Amino acid sequence: MKFNLGTNAKPQLVNINAQLKTCKVLEVEQLLKKFKDVFTWTYKDLKGIPLDLAQHKIELDITIPPSYQAKYKLNP
């Protein structure tokens, strides 16, 4: 189940479990709206944390070809 914590101009979409009861969904939605300033939506929102710690980069060697596994059925 999705709902928007932001505005239509700047949406901040949140996914929660769709199997929750309606009363619990409302409680979770109210709780998230109350504390929405705690969450970070972009890397720029992480104040006091260097960007290189928050963002991971995987540098691949382009001279090494990718390896492929043979496909097999999980449930024959």
N, C-alpha and C positions, 0 to 999 in steps of 0.2 A: 504494500500500500504506500503510495507516495503522497506527500503534501508539501506545500511551499512555505518556508519560514520567512522568506524575503518578500519582495514586491514583484509586480509583474515586469517592471523594467529591469530589476536585478534579482532573478529567482535564485533561491537557495533551497534546492530540493532535498528532501530527506526520505529515505525508504525505511519502513518498519514492517514487521511481520504481519502479513495479512490474516493470519490465523488467530490473532488476538481477539478477545471479546470487545464489543463496541465500547463498553465503559473503560476498558484498559487503553484502547486506542485514543480515546479522548483525554485520559490522564497523561499518557505519554506525549501527546501533541501539546497539551498545556504546559507540561514540564519543559519540553524542548523550546517552546516559544518564550517561556520565562527566562531560560538560561541560554538563549541563542547567541549572546555576546561572548560566551565562553568558547565556542567552537571557531576553528579557523576554516576559512573557505578557500583561501589562496595562500601561496607561500609568503606573500607580502604581509599577511596577518600574523605571521610568526615573529613577534617582537622579542629581541634578545637572543634569538637563536640564529647562528650563521647559516646562510642558505646552503653552503656545502655540507652541513650536517643534516639538514632536512631533506635534501634532494639527492637521490642516488643516481650515479651514472655508471653504466657498464661499458667499458671500452673493449670492443672486440677487434681481434686481429683479422683484417680483411684478406690476408694471405692464406688463412686456414679455411678450407671449405666446410660448410655445415654438414653434420652427420645426420643421417636419416635412419629411422628404425623401420623394420618391416611391419606392415599392418597385420593385425590379428584380431579375431573376434573375441569379445569378452565373455559372451555366453553362447556357445555353439549350439 
